[in-house]
């Protein structure tokens, strides 16, 4: 995988682009406009600088990563990539349109089209292309440069060769721990995690306990590194809501239905760390 494309340079896309560039691959990052390009480039630079300052990344490797990164607003720049990873907003219509565009511009007949979706069925994105056997899920976790897990999700039409190539790339050059999942909403991690987070939101919403007590209970009592409400803030309330809606649409289980408080906070723009305010305040 010498030539990689990443579509979307938000929290997840920037991390994916960074680790791909650190492997020595030539990485083309696509964003919607110049402002988003600048935000994404700055996010990657801050991450690389933190890694160097902490001693976790040699300066020469950071310099190599910077030289391997190329940013554009033009999807045509993806023409020669061997792998493109979509990491735009967790919205099915948006992702379908992105996959149609990617399929039209990527010229390599063996190129793999991957999605970082948290919950949207891979087959829905695959059927928007002319090569569904080369479409696969690569679900990374935030922060991508730090967390070692990648879920690899094959649809009913994904070829064994595509799955093998992605597994090899993720576990090899990217140095990630790979788990596999069938193509069902939530895959492995979010199918377990999201109902737990929703239960915490319902507990807060009902007035049963404060946000601080809920999180302290799980951190101190159950040795979780982060409480469920703080974790929801880290993931993003909008992303949590989108995954919950996808889970509920597929399984119709009451415990997967998003609580009203989660919906209202998302509508109000209280999205967690990314907006500076969620269940906790992150404003300086």
C-alpha positions in Angstrom: 0.0 0.0 0.0 2.3 2.7 -1.2 -0.4 5.2 -2.3 -3.3 5.8 0.1 -6.2 8.2 0.1 -8.1 9.5 3.1 -11.4 11.3 2.6 -12.2 13.5 5.6 -9.6 15.1 7.9 -11.6 15.5 11.1 -10.7 13.7 14.4 -10.7 10.3 12.8 -9.5 11.1 9.3 -6.5 13.1 10.6 -5.4 10.3 12.8 -5.7 7.7 10.0 -3.8 10.0 7.6 -1.1 10.5 10.2 -0.4 6.8 10.9 -0.5 5.9 7.2 2.0 8.7 6.5 4.2 7.4 9.3 4.5 4.0 7.6 6.1 5.7 4.6 3.1 5.6 2.4 2.3 8.5 0.1 -1.0 9.8 1.6 -3.5 12.1 -0.2 -6.0 13.7 2.1 -9.3 15.1 0.6 -11.4 17.7 2.4 -14.5 19.7 1.3 -12.9 23.2 1.3 -9.7 25.1 2.0 -10.7 25.9 5.6 -11.3 22.2 6.4 -7.9 21.4 4.8 -6.1 23.9 7.0 -7.9 22.6 10.1 -7.0 19.0 9.3 -3.4 19.8 8.5 -3.0 21.7 11.7 -4.6 18.9 13.7 -2.1 16.4 12.3 0.8 18.8 12.9 -0.2 19.2 16.6 -0.4 15.4 17.0 3.0 14.8 15.4 4.5 17.6 17.6 3.0 16.1 20.8 4.4 12.7 19.9 7.9 14.1 19.3 7.8 16.2 22.5 6.8 13.2 24.5 9.6 11.1 23.1 7.2 8.6 21.5 8.2 9.6 17.9 11.6 10.5 16.6 11.8 13.9 14.9 13.1 12.2 11.6 10.0 10.0 11.5 7.7 13.0 12.1 9.5 14.8 9.2 9.0 11.8 7.0 5.3 11.7 7.8 4.9 15.4 7.0 6.7 14.9 3.6 4.3 12.0 2.8 1.1 14.0 3.3 -0.6 15.9 0.5 -3.9 17.8 0.9 -6.5 18.7 -1.7 -10.1 19.6 -2.2 -10.1 17.7 -5.6 -11.3 14.0 -5.5 -9.4 13.5 -8.8 -6.2 13.5 -6.9 -7.2 10.0 -5.7 -6.9 8.5 -9.2 -3.8 6.4 -8.6 -4.3 5.3 -5.0 -4.3 1.6 -4.0 -6.4 2.1 -0.9 -8.8 4.9 0.0 -10.3 5.2 3.5 -13.4 7.3 3.9 -13.7 9.1 7.2 -16.5 11.7 6.8 -19.4 12.4 9.1 -21.4 9.4 10.3 -24.3 10.0 7.9 -25.4 7.3 5.5 -26.4 9.6 2.6 -23.2 11.6 2.9 -21.1 8.4 2.9 -23.0 6.9 -0.1 -22.3 10.0 -2.2 -18.6 9.9 -1.2 -18.4 6.3 -2.3 -20.0 7.0 -5.6 -17.4 9.8 -6.2 -14.5 7.7 -5.0 -15.6 4.8 -7.3 -15.7 7.1 -10.3 -12.2 8.7 -9.8 -10.1 5.8 -8.5 -8.5 4.2 -11.6 -6.7 1.2 -10.2 -8.9 -1.8 -10.9 -7.5 -3.5 -7.8 -7.9 -0.6 -5.4 -9.7 -1.2 -2.1 -12.4 1.3 -0.9 -12.6 1.2 2.9 -14.9 3.0 5.3 -14.3 4.1 8.9 -18.0 4.0 9.7 -18.9 3.1 13.3 -22.2 1.4 12.4 -23.5 1.8 8.9 -23.8 -1.5 7.0 -20.9 -2.0 4.7 -23.1 -3.5 2.0 -25.0 -0.2 1.7 -21.8 1.6 0.8 -20.6 -1.2 -1.4 -23.7 -1.2 -3.6 -23.1 2.5 -4.4 -20.0 1.3 -6.3 -19.2 -0.8 -9.3 -16.8 -2.9 -7.3 -18.6 -4.1 -4.1 -16.1 -7.0 -3.7 -13.4 -4.4 -3.0 -15.4 -2.5 -0.4 -14.7 -3.2 3.3 -14.9 -1.6 6.7 -11.8 -0.4 8.6 -13.1 0.9 11.9 -10.4 2.8 13.8 -10.7 4.2 17.4 -10.1 7.6 18.7 -7.3 8.8 19.1 -6.1 6.8 16.1 -2.3 7.2 16.7 -2.7 5.8 20.3 -5.4 3.2 20.3 -4.3 -0.1 18.8 -7.6 -1.6 17.7 -9.0 -1.8 14.2 -12.2 -3.7 13.3 -12.2 -5.2 9.8 -15.7 -5.7 8.5 -16.5 -7.7 5.4 -19.8 -7.5 3.7 -21.6 -10.4 2.0 -19.8 -9.4 -1.2 -16.3 -8.5 0.0 -13.8 -10.8 -1.6 -11.5 -12.9 0.6 -8.5 -11.3 -1.2 -9.7 -7.8 -0.1 -10.1 -8.9 3.5 -6.7 -10.5 3.5 -5.0 -7.4 2.1 -6.6 -5.1 4.5 -5.9 -7.4 7.5 -2.2 -7.6 6.4 -1.9 -3.8 6.0 -3.6 -3.0 9.3 -1.7 -5.6 11.4 1.6 -5.1 9.5 2.6 -1.5 8.5 -0.1 0.2 10.7 0.8 -2.0 13.7 -2.8 -2.4 14.8 -4.5 -5.3 16.6 -7.2 -6.5 14.2 -10.5 -8.1 15.1 -13.1 -9.1 12.5 -16.8 -8.7 12.5 -19.7 -9.6 10.3 -21.5 -6.8 8.5 -24.2 -5.9 11.1 -24.9 -2.5 12.7 -22.4 -1.6 15.5 -20.1 -4.4 14.5 -18.4 -5.8 17.7 -17.3 -2.9 19.8 -20.2 -0.4 19.3 -22.8 -3.2 19.6 -21.5 -3.6 23.1 -20.5 -0.1 24.0 -23.3 2.1 22.8 -26.1 0.5 24.9 -23.9 1.0 27.9 -23.4 4.7 27.1 -27.1 5.1 26.5 -27.9 3.6 29.9 -25.6 6.2 31.5 -27.4 9.0 29.7 -30.8 7.6 30.8 -29.6 7.5 34.4 -28.5 11.1 34.2 -31.7 12.1 32.4 -33.9 10.5 35.1 -32.1 12.4 37.9 -31.0 9.1 39.5 -27.4 10.2 39.8 -25.1 13.1 38.7 -22.8 12.9 35.8 -19.8 13.0 38.2 -21.2 10.1 40.3 -22.0 8.0 37.3 -18.5 8.3 35.9 -16.8 8.0 39.2 -18.7 4.8 39.9 -17.5 3.2 36.7 -13.9 4.5 36.9 -13.3 3.8 40.6 -15.7 0.9 41.1 -15.1 -1.0 37.8 -11.6 0.2 36.9 -12.7 1.7 33.6 -10.2 4.3 32.3 -13.0 6.7 31.6 -16.6 7.1 32.7 -19.4 6.5 30.2 -20.5 10.2 30.0 -16.9 11.4 29.7 -16.4 8.8 27.0 -19.5 9.9 25.2 -18.0 13.4 25.2 -14.8 12.0 23.7 -16.6 10.1 21.0 -18.9 13.0 20.2 -22.6 13.1 21.1 -23.5 13.4 17.4 -21.5 10.2 16.6 -23.0 8.4 19.6 -26.5 9.4 18.4 -25.9 8.3 14.9 -24.6 4.9 16.0 -27.5 4.4 18.3 -30.0 5.3 15.6 -28.3 2.8 13.3 -28.4 0.0 15.9 -32.1 0.7 16.8 -33.0 0.8 13.1 -31.5 -2.7 12.6 -32.4 -4.5 15.8 -35.4 -2.5 17.2 -34.2 -3.3 20.8 -35.5 -0.7 23.3 -32.1 -0.4 25.0 -30.6 0.7 21.7 -33.0 3.6 21.2 -31.3 7.0 21.8 -32.6 8.9 24.9 -34.3 12.2 24.4 -31.5 14.0 26.3 -28.9 12.8 23.8 -31.0 14.0 20.9 -31.6 17.4 22.4 -28.0 18.0 23.3 -26.9 17.1 19.8 -29.5 19.4 18.3 -28.2 22.2 20.6 -24.6 21.6 19.3 -23.4 20.3 22.7 -21.3 17.6 21.1 -18.7 17.0 23.7 -15.0 17.7 23.4 -15.2 18.7 19.8 -17.6 21.6 20.6 -16.2 22.5 24.0 -19.3 21.4 25.9 -21.1 18.2 26.4 -21.9 16.4 29.7 -18.8 18.4 30.9 -17.2 21.7 29.8 -13.9 21.7 27.9 -13.8 25.4 27.3 -10.5 27.1 28.4 
